[in-house]
Amino acid sequence: MQDDEEKAVPTLPHVQSAGRYLCRLTELRLSDGALSVQHHREWLRFCREICYNEDTDLKKRGAAAAAPMEDTRMEHKREKFLDALQDCPVIAALKSDEGLEKAIASDCTTVFFLYGTILNIASHVERVKQAGKLVFADLIEGLTARDITADFIAQNTKADGIISTRPNIIRRAKALGMLTIQRFFLFDSLSFDTVLRQNSNADAVDLLPATMPRVLERLSHQIRLPIIASGLLADKQDVVAALSAGVQAVSTTSPALWDI
């Protein structure tokens, strides 16, 4: 009985910070090093409480009587996004048509389009949406690094959001009511600090590469946004290591990892 109590998943009222919670999760790894679905659900619930409580805070301060309709819709989209990551913390990242059917048939609830052109992206997104999955688009041929990229995706596709390294595109997409993920490449301490200073107010951050669990853990203690880790994931052990470091999800182009 005592062992069961010691291994009990900590509930949010007993957690004072994300850092403490992650440390506790590390202690609660399963025998193969993985974290249970229950642990991920607790963490994602924690994220929802600390990251997306602007409306509640405003009411407490008396700054607003009610949230605008647009804010309510965005809150619903964020909740849906976090629920999708909770259901499946592995995101299918597509880089060619070859993986499209496999992604549709997979258990992944979220799909990243890392390929496509302005001529076919709408039809590709439509096929994945019909399978009931969330879709984020990036690296579309024919689009530039200007704000109009977000306008094109919002007006011509059914994508739920975008992924970009460009803060201006993230801000424009948010203004259009889309979910946003800002991508960061971690090369050195300067790029590490850039992640901490990001001010685009993205809904999540995507960190590359995903095979640096110690770095990911450090960032997970300092970032209040959901973290996705991407790149260089070769096997289940890499996925487990990233999730155990405190990220909420991983994205990979390897179909073999989509249903682990």
PyMOL commands that set and color helices and strands:
alter all, ss='L'
color gray80, all
select helices_A, chain A and resi 2-6+12-14+18-27+37-51+54-61+69-87+97-105+121-130+148-156+167-175+189-197+213-222+236-244+255-257
alter helices_A, ss='H'
color red, helices_A
select strands_A, chain A and resi 90-94+110-113+134-137+161-164+179-185+204-208+227-230+249-252
alter strands_A, ss='S'
color yellow, strands_A
deselect
rebuild
show_as cartoon
